[in-house]
Amino acid sequence: MAESPALSPSSVSDVAPPDAQAPLAVPPARGAWSLAPPENASATGDRIDALLATSHSFDLALAAVMLGWLLLAVARFRNARKVAPDGGTRRSRAWVLGLAVCAFGVVDGTLFLGSQGYLDDVLWNFRVPMEDPRTVRIQLNAHQWSWEARYAGADGAFGTKDDVVTWNDLRVPAGVPVWVQLVSTDVVHGFTLPAFRVKLDAIPGRVNQTWFQAAREGAWEVACYQHCGTSHYRMRGMLTALSPEAYAAWLREASLKAVQAYDPDDTAAHWGWVWRTP
């Protein structure tokens, strides 16, 4: 799942970083006071939402049972005489243990199987982006306090003059797998796309990876979920899902500009690593 990065030369495009303190370009579909999760823009996000809904259903059912049992006990035994606690009978202890084991097996077992299915089918299933020839690969470099993204240019290879580099600006085609490999240059950061149900740690000296697929065109926030320093609140960006045709046109133009702006002496721009599959 992870490799140590091997640095290689690259180039930057002239895409200016968005203002991290400016309001989001696209307001969220749900207000800040909504109890619902963020809108789902992922082709596989419904699996996570279903798990959350199941978990909340179990929470409500268990809370109702415990509250009902408490009210029943208060109403039935409120005038009972005081007796010294004796730990109950063997039969009562067996009933309590049996009910606890059944509740644990049903609730935690259901959630475990659902989570394991999501891991196997989606999160850890890198065969999907590996086998899809349309897959977009992005190297993401996290640092205080921005997201620096690298795309292979027209030649399809990382570490060449036509690499496209953007700041706090991720662009992907809708309906296509997007494979992200992530590192950090300073402290631990947390890459998250709330609308895509994606969270991934960015750790210095380690390449972590994940993949997702935008279900439709639009724009959504990129955020950091780890407190990474005094300006953690500034570490935000935008992910824009374009049509495949619009994305191809953007990448082609940005790649040409990257070649023109390439500076072999700009060592700060020469970050990157050899892309390796798990």
C-alpha positions in Angstrom: 0.0 0.0 0.0 2.9 2.4 0.5 6.3 3.1 -0.8 9.1 5.6 0.1 9.3 8.4 -2.5 12.1 8.6 -5.0 12.6 12.1 -6.1 12.7 13.0 -9.8 12.8 16.2 -11.8 9.6 17.9 -12.9 8.0 21.1 -13.9 5.3 23.5 -12.8 2.6 25.1 -14.7 1.6 28.7 -14.3 -1.7 27.9 -12.6 -2.0 30.4 -9.7 -3.0 29.0 -6.3 -6.5 29.9 -5.2 -6.9 32.2 -2.2 -7.3 29.8 0.7 -9.2 32.3 2.8 -11.7 33.2 0.0 -15.2 31.7 0.2 -15.7 28.4 -1.5 -16.3 28.8 -5.3 -19.3 26.5 -5.0 -21.4 26.7 -1.8 -22.2 23.3 -0.1 -25.6 21.8 -1.0 -26.4 21.4 2.7 -26.1 24.1 5.3 -23.7 24.0 8.2 -26.6 23.2 10.6 -27.7 20.1 8.7 -27.5 16.8 10.6 -27.1 14.9 7.2 -23.7 14.1 5.8 -22.3 16.2 3.0 -23.8 15.5 -0.4 -22.5 12.4 -2.1 -20.6 13.1 -5.3 -18.9 9.8 -5.4 -19.8 6.8 -7.5 -19.2 4.5 -4.5 -20.1 6.9 -1.6 -23.5 5.3 -1.2 -21.8 2.2 0.4 -20.4 4.4 3.2 -23.7 6.2 3.6 -25.5 2.9 3.9 -23.1 1.8 6.7 -23.7 5.0 8.6 -27.5 4.7 8.2 -27.2 1.1 9.6 -25.1 2.2 12.5 -27.5 5.0 13.4 -30.4 2.6 13.2 -28.7 0.3 15.7 -27.9 3.2 17.9 -31.6 4.3 18.0 -32.8 0.8 18.6 -30.4 0.1 21.5 -31.1 3.6 23.0 -34.9 2.9 22.9 -34.4 -0.6 24.5 -32.3 0.8 27.3 -34.5 3.8 28.0 -37.6 1.6 27.9 -36.0 -0.9 30.3 -35.0 2.0 32.6 -38.5 3.4 32.7 -40.0 0.0 33.3 -37.6 -0.7 36.2 -38.4 2.7 37.8 -42.1 2.2 37.5 -42.2 -1.4 38.7 -39.7 -1.3 41.5 -40.0 2.3 42.8 -41.7 1.1 46.1 -39.6 -2.1 46.5 -37.8 -2.7 49.7 -34.1 -2.2 49.9 -32.0 -5.3 49.8 -28.3 -5.9 49.8 -26.8 -6.5 46.4 -25.8 -10.1 45.8 -24.7 -10.1 42.2 -27.8 -11.9 41.1 -28.5 -15.6 40.5 -26.6 -17.8 38.1 -29.7 -17.7 35.8 -29.9 -13.9 35.8 -26.2 -13.5 35.1 -26.5 -16.0 32.2 -29.4 -13.9 30.8 -27.4 -10.7 31.0 -24.4 -12.3 29.4 -26.4 -13.9 26.7 -28.2 -10.7 25.8 -24.9 -8.8 25.7 -23.3 -11.3 23.4 -26.3 -11.4 21.1 -26.4 -7.5 20.9 -22.6 -7.4 20.2 -22.8 -10.1 17.6 -25.7 -8.6 15.7 -24.6 -4.9 15.8 -20.8 -5.2 15.6 -21.0 -8.3 13.3 -23.2 -6.5 10.8 -21.1 -3.4 10.8 -17.9 -5.4 10.5 -19.1 -7.4 7.6 -20.4 -4.3 5.8 -17.1 -2.5 6.4 -15.1 -5.4 5.2 -17.1 -5.6 2.1 -16.5 -1.9 1.4 -12.8 -2.4 1.9 -12.6 -5.4 -0.4 -14.9 -4.1 -3.1 -13.9 -0.4 -3.1 -11.2 1.1 -0.8 -8.5 -1.6 -1.2 -9.6 -2.8 -4.6 -6.9 -1.1 -6.7 -7.7 -3.4 -9.6 -10.3 -0.9 -10.7 -8.0 2.0 -11.3 -5.1 -0.3 -12.4 -7.2 -2.0 -15.1 -9.1 1.0 -16.4 -7.1 2.7 -19.2 -8.9 6.0 -18.5 -7.6 6.3 -15.0 -6.1 9.6 -14.0 -3.1 9.4 -11.7 -2.2 12.3 -9.4 0.8 12.7 -7.1 -0.2 14.9 -4.2 2.3 16.7 -2.0 0.9 18.1 1.3 2.8 20.8 3.2 2.1 23.7 5.5 -0.4 24.8 4.4 -1.4 23.8 0.9 -2.0 20.9 -1.5 0.4 20.6 -4.4 -0.8 18.2 -7.1 1.2 16.8 -10.0 -0.2 15.3 -13.2 1.7 13.5 -15.8 1.6 15.6 -19.0 0.9 14.6 -22.6 3.7 11.9 -22.5 1.9 10.1 -19.7 5.1 9.9 -17.5 5.9 11.6 -14.2 9.1 13.4 -13.8 9.3 15.0 -17.2 9.1 18.6 -18.5 5.5 18.5 -19.3 4.3 17.6 -15.8 1.4 19.8 -14.7 1.6 21.1 -11.1 -1.3 22.9 -9.4 -1.8 24.4 -6.0 -5.0 23.8 -4.0 -6.7 23.0 -7.4 -7.5 19.4 -8.3 -9.2 18.8 -11.6 -10.5 15.4 -12.6 -12.8 14.0 -15.2 -16.2 12.8 -14.1 -17.0 9.1 -14.4 -13.3 8.1 -14.5 -11.3 6.5 -11.7 -8.9 8.9 -10.0 -5.8 7.3 -8.4 -4.1 9.5 -5.8 -0.7 8.9 -4.2 0.0 11.2 -1.3 3.0 12.3 0.7 3.9 15.1 3.2 7.0 17.2 3.2 6.8 18.4 6.9 4.2 17.2 9.4 1.2 14.7 9.3 -1.7 16.1 7.3 -5.1 14.6 6.6 -6.4 14.7 3.0 -10.1 14.5 2.9 -12.8 14.9 0.3 -16.0 15.0 2.4 -18.3 14.8 -0.7 -16.4 11.7 -1.9 -16.2 10.0 1.6 -12.4 10.0 1.2 -9.9 10.4 4.1 -6.2 9.6 3.9 -3.2 10.4 6.1 -0.2 12.3 4.5 2.9 11.1 6.4 6.5 12.3 5.8 8.6 9.6 4.2 5.7 7.4 3.2 3.5 7.3 0.1 -0.1 6.4 0.9 -2.7 5.9 -1.8 -6.4 5.8 -2.5 -8.8 6.2 -5.4 -12.3 7.6 -6.0 -14.6 8.4 -8.9 -16.7 11.5 -9.4 -20.3 10.6 -10.2 -21.0 13.9 -11.9 -19.5 17.2 -12.8 -19.2 19.9 -10.1 -16.9 21.4 -7.6 -16.3 20.4 -4.0 -14.0 21.3 -1.1 -10.6 19.6 -0.4 -9.7 19.9 3.3 -7.2 18.8 5.9 -8.6 16.9 8.9 -5.4 16.8 11.0 -4.4 19.9 13.0 -1.1 20.6 11.2 -0.1 24.0 12.6 -1.1 27.5 13.2 -2.5 28.0 9.7 -4.3 24.7 9.5 -7.5 26.5 8.8 -6.0 27.8 5.5 -5.3 24.3 4.1 -8.1 24.0 1.8 -8.6 23.7 -1.9 -11.2 22.8 -4.6 -11.7 19.6 -6.5 -13.5 20.3 -9.9 -14.9 17.4 -11.8 -15.1 18.2 -15.5 -16.4 16.4 -18.5 -13.8 14.0 -20.0 -13.5 16.3 -23.0 -13.0 19.5 -20.9 -10.5 17.7 -18.7 -8.5 16.5 -21.7 -8.4 20.0 -23.2 -7.3 21.6 -19.8 -4.5 19.0 -19.3 -3.3 19.5 -22.9 -3.1 23.2 -22.6 -1.5 23.1 -19.1 1.0 20.6 -20.3 2.1 22.9 -23.1 2.5 25.8 -20.7 4.5 23.6 -18.3 7.0 22.8 -21.0 7.4 26.5 -21.7 7.8 27.4 -18.0 10.2 24.5 -17.2 13.3 25.6 -15.2 15.9 23.0 -14.5 17.4 25.2 -11.8 14.1 25.4 -9.9 14.9 22.6 -7.4 11.7 23.3 -5.3 9.7 22.2 -8.3 11.5 18.9 -8.8 9.6 16.9 -6.3 8.0 13.6 -7.3 8.5 9.8 -7.2 8.3 6.8 -9.4 4.7 5.7 -9.6 4.4 2.2 -8.2 1.4 -0.1 -8.1 0.6 -2.1 -4.9 
